[in-house]
Amino acid sequence: MPTPKLNNYLGTFRKMRGFSQREIAFLLGCHNSAKVSRYEHDRRVPSLETIFAYEAILGTSARELFA
């Protein structure tokens, strides 16, 4: 059974805060921006640790980041 998709506003908040995918990837400790793109396009579900990191980086709660 495929993993359910998680609707999110990661790309929206990232752009509002003036970050590129590459910058977010660096702050998350990723090697490139591909993983960030997959999170934003609902092709990968972030771990709880990654969700907390997004909260800190983007300055908003997980409740606002994820539908």
C-alpha positions as CSV (number, residue, x, y, z in Angstrom):
1,M,0.0,0.0,0.0
2,P,1.5,3.4,-1.0
3,T,2.3,6.0,1.7
4,P,-0.6,8.5,2.0
5,K,0.2,12.0,0.7
6,L,0.4,14.8,3.2
7,N,-0.8,18.1,1.8
8,N,1.5,20.9,2.8
9,Y,2.4,24.5,2.4
10,L,6.2,24.1,2.7
11,G,6.9,25.7,-0.7
12,T,4.6,28.6,0.1
13,F,6.1,29.5,3.4
14,R,9.7,28.9,2.1
15,K,9.1,31.5,-0.7
16,M,7.4,33.9,1.7
17,R,10.5,33.7,4.0
18,G,12.8,34.2,1.0
19,F,14.6,30.9,1.1
20,S,15.6,28.8,-1.9
21,Q,15.2,25.0,-1.9
22,R,19.0,24.7,-1.8
23,E,19.2,26.9,1.3
24,I,16.5,24.8,3.1
25,A,18.3,21.6,2.1
26,F,21.5,23.0,3.6
27,L,19.7,23.9,6.8
28,L,18.1,20.5,7.0
29,G,21.4,18.8,6.4
30,C,20.5,17.4,3.0
31,H,23.1,16.9,0.3
32,N,21.0,18.6,-2.4
33,S,17.6,20.2,-2.9
34,A,15.9,17.1,-4.4
35,K,14.6,15.9,-1.0
36,V,13.2,19.4,-0.3
37,S,11.4,19.3,-3.7
38,R,9.9,15.9,-2.9
39,Y,8.6,17.2,0.5
40,E,7.1,20.2,-1.2
41,H,5.4,18.2,-4.0
42,D,4.0,15.5,-1.7
43,R,6.3,12.8,-3.0
44,R,8.0,12.2,0.3
45,V,6.6,12.4,3.9
46,P,9.1,14.2,6.2
47,S,10.1,12.7,9.5
48,L,9.0,14.3,12.8
49,E,12.5,15.6,13.2
50,T,12.4,17.2,9.8
51,I,9.0,18.7,10.6
52,F,10.4,20.3,13.8
53,A,13.3,21.6,11.8
54,Y,10.9,23.2,9.3
55,E,9.1,24.9,12.2
56,A,12.3,26.4,13.4
57,I,13.6,27.4,10.0
58,L,10.3,28.9,8.7
59,G,9.2,30.3,12.0
60,T,5.7,28.8,11.9
61,S,4.0,25.8,13.4
62,A,3.5,22.4,11.9
63,R,-0.2,23.0,12.0
64,E,0.2,25.9,9.5
65,L,2.7,24.0,7.4
66,F,0.7,20.9,6.9
67,A,-3.0,20.5,6.1
